[in-house]
Amino acid sequence: MTTRDAGPALRADNRSILARLVVVAAAMFAFGYALVPFYEKICQVTGLRDIDRPAEVRNTQVDASRNVRIELDANTRGLPWTFRPLVATIDVHPGALTQVDFEIVNPTDRPVTGQAIPSYLPRNASEYFRKLDCFCFSTQTLQAGERRRMPVVFVLDPELPADVPVVTLSYTFFEVEGGPSARAASGRDNGSAARGS
């Protein structure tokens, strides 16, 4: 077989491989596109996307015969902030409107934006914890040296199982990329790059 004879066969093989690659790329695009409604459905079922909205209070009857201890915890991940609850524990009657305050301080010399993510122990406690106002509903930007008190207003649903005497509410603040601190840093980088050219 000569190289001339291999030319048409080689072109046919290349066309076949190209067709397969186009089909694979189209299938990958379709799969990625189909993941969006699938992800939305998972978030709807698990309640993952509901952390940024106030809860609806269904039952306003206070169960004065029962106390539940709420333990408050505050953490930061990758943030230079100081973050703490003003009280570590509070006893509440299920159904009673309750407010607790957290304090956050940005000791740096630049503005920083963060987002708080709540977590609960026991895990099923989130089903009974109805937050009406919370700093976790939106991002928080603290200016350099700023100190802020932030409330959480909630109702513990009276339907909370009686075998749950303690609920831990923990918040973890994460730095939000694209906030003022990131824009300021990229502005400094762009400015130094422009000066260097």
C-alpha positions as CSV (number, residue, x, y, z in Angstrom):
1,M,0.0,0.0,0.0
2,T,1.4,3.4,-0.9
3,T,0.9,6.7,0.8
4,R,-1.5,7.8,-1.9
5,D,-3.7,4.8,-1.1
6,A,-3.6,5.6,2.6
7,G,-4.8,9.2,2.0
8,P,-8.6,8.5,1.4
9,A,-8.6,5.8,4.2
10,L,-6.9,8.2,6.6
11,R,-9.4,11.0,5.7
12,A,-12.3,8.7,6.3
13,D,-10.9,7.7,9.7
14,N,-10.4,11.3,10.6
15,R,-14.0,12.2,9.7
16,S,-15.2,9.3,11.8
17,I,-13.2,10.4,14.8
18,L,-14.3,14.0,14.3
19,A,-18.0,12.9,14.2
20,R,-17.5,10.9,17.4
21,L,-15.9,13.9,19.1
22,V,-18.7,16.2,18.0
23,V,-21.3,13.7,19.4
24,V,-19.4,13.5,22.7
25,A,-19.1,17.3,23.0
26,A,-22.8,17.7,22.3
27,A,-23.7,15.0,24.9
28,M,-21.5,16.7,27.5
29,F,-23.2,20.1,26.8
30,A,-26.7,18.4,27.1
31,F,-25.7,16.7,30.3
32,G,-24.4,20.0,31.8
33,Y,-27.6,21.8,30.8
34,A,-29.7,19.0,32.3
35,L,-27.9,19.3,35.6
36,V,-29.4,22.7,36.3
37,P,-33.0,21.6,36.9
38,F,-31.7,18.5,38.7
39,Y,-29.7,20.6,41.1
40,E,-32.7,23.0,41.6
41,K,-34.9,20.0,42.5
42,I,-32.2,18.6,45.0
43,C,-32.0,22.0,46.7
44,Q,-35.8,22.3,46.9
45,V,-36.1,18.9,48.5
46,T,-33.2,19.3,50.9
47,G,-33.9,23.0,51.7
48,L,-30.3,24.0,50.9
49,R,-31.3,27.2,49.1
50,D,-33.7,28.4,51.8
51,I,-30.9,29.7,54.1
52,D,-31.2,33.2,52.7
53,R,-35.0,33.6,53.4
54,P,-37.0,34.2,56.6
55,A,-39.0,31.2,57.7
56,E,-42.8,31.2,58.0
57,V,-44.0,30.7,61.6
58,R,-46.9,28.2,61.5
59,N,-47.8,27.9,65.2
60,T,-47.7,30.9,67.5
61,Q,-48.7,29.0,70.6
62,V,-46.0,29.2,73.3
63,D,-45.3,25.9,75.2
64,A,-44.5,27.4,78.6
65,S,-44.3,24.0,80.2
66,R,-41.1,23.2,78.4
67,N,-37.6,24.8,78.1
68,V,-35.1,24.1,75.4
69,R,-31.6,25.2,75.8
70,I,-30.1,27.0,72.7
71,E,-26.3,26.9,72.6
72,L,-24.8,29.5,70.3
73,D,-21.5,29.0,68.4
74,A,-19.6,31.4,66.1
75,N,-16.7,30.6,63.8
76,T,-14.8,32.1,60.8
77,R,-13.1,30.4,57.9
78,G,-10.5,32.3,56.0
79,L,-11.6,35.6,57.5
80,P,-9.6,37.9,59.8
81,W,-12.7,38.8,61.7
82,T,-13.5,38.3,65.4
83,F,-17.0,36.8,65.7
84,R,-18.9,35.7,68.8
85,P,-22.3,35.4,70.3
86,L,-23.0,37.9,73.1
87,V,-24.5,35.0,75.2
88,A,-23.3,31.4,74.9
89,T,-26.6,29.8,75.9
90,I,-30.2,30.8,76.3
91,D,-33.2,28.9,77.5
92,V,-36.4,29.3,75.4
93,H,-40.0,28.1,75.5
94,P,-40.9,26.6,72.1
95,G,-43.2,28.9,70.3
96,A,-41.8,32.1,71.9
97,L,-40.3,34.8,69.8
98,T,-36.6,35.1,70.8
99,Q,-33.7,37.4,69.8
100,V,-30.0,36.7,70.3
101,D,-27.2,39.0,69.2
102,F,-23.8,38.3,67.7
103,E,-20.9,40.7,67.6
104,I,-18.4,40.9,64.7
105,V,-15.3,42.9,64.4
106,N,-13.1,43.6,61.3
107,P,-9.7,44.4,62.8
108,T,-8.0,44.8,59.4
109,D,-7.3,48.1,57.6
110,R,-9.5,47.1,54.6
111,P,-13.2,46.4,54.0
112,V,-14.0,42.7,54.0
113,T,-17.2,40.9,52.9
114,G,-18.4,37.6,54.4
115,Q,-21.4,35.3,54.3
116,A,-22.6,33.4,57.4
117,I,-23.8,29.8,56.9
118,P,-25.8,28.3,59.7
119,S,-25.7,24.7,61.0
120,Y,-27.7,22.9,63.7
121,L,-27.2,20.0,66.1
122,P,-29.0,17.7,66.2
123,R,-29.3,17.9,62.4
124,N,-33.1,17.6,62.4
125,A,-33.3,20.7,64.6
126,S,-33.2,22.9,61.4
127,E,-36.7,21.7,60.6
128,Y,-38.0,23.3,63.8
129,F,-35.8,26.4,63.9
130,R,-37.7,29.3,62.2
131,K,-35.5,32.4,61.7
132,L,-37.5,35.6,61.0
133,D,-34.5,37.9,60.9
134,C,-30.9,36.9,60.5
135,F,-27.6,38.3,59.3
136,C,-27.1,35.1,57.4
137,F,-29.8,36.1,54.9
138,S,-27.3,38.3,53.0
139,T,-23.6,39.1,52.8
140,Q,-22.1,41.4,55.3
141,T,-19.4,44.0,54.5
142,L,-17.5,45.4,57.4
143,Q,-15.3,48.4,56.8
144,A,-11.8,48.6,58.3
145,G,-12.0,48.5,62.1
146,E,-15.8,48.3,62.1
147,R,-17.6,46.5,65.0
148,R,-21.2,45.5,64.5
149,R,-24.0,43.8,66.5
150,M,-26.2,41.5,64.5
151,P,-29.5,40.0,65.7
152,V,-31.0,36.7,65.0
153,V,-34.8,36.6,65.6
154,F,-36.3,33.2,65.7
155,V,-39.1,30.9,67.0
156,L,-38.4,27.4,68.0
157,D,-41.4,25.3,66.7
158,P,-43.4,23.7,69.5
159,E,-43.4,20.5,67.3
160,L,-39.7,20.0,68.2
161,P,-39.5,16.4,69.6
162,A,-39.7,16.3,73.4
163,D,-36.5,14.2,73.5
164,V,-34.4,17.2,72.2
165,P,-33.6,19.3,75.2
166,V,-30.6,21.1,73.6
167,V,-30.2,22.7,70.2
168,T,-26.9,24.1,69.0
169,L,-27.0,26.9,66.5
170,S,-23.6,27.5,64.9
171,Y,-22.7,30.1,62.3
172,T,-19.5,30.0,60.2
173,F,-18.5,33.1,58.3
174,F,-16.7,32.7,55.0
175,E,-15.1,35.4,52.9
176,V,-17.0,36.2,49.8
177,E,-14.9,36.6,46.7
178,G,-15.7,39.6,44.6
179,G,-16.5,41.7,47.7
180,P,-14.9,45.1,48.3
181,S,-11.7,43.5,49.7
182,A,-11.2,41.4,46.5
183,R,-12.0,44.4,44.3
184,A,-9.5,46.6,46.2
185,A,-6.8,44.0,45.9
186,S,-7.4,43.5,42.2
187,G,-7.4,47.3,41.8
188,R,-4.0,47.5,43.5
189,D,-2.7,44.6,41.3
190,N,-4.0,46.3,38.1
191,G,-2.6,49.7,39.2
192,S,0.8,48.2,39.9
193,A,0.7,46.3,36.6
194,A,-0.2,49.5,34.7
195,R,2.6,51.5,36.4
196,G,5.0,48.7,35.6
197,S,4.2,48.8,31.8
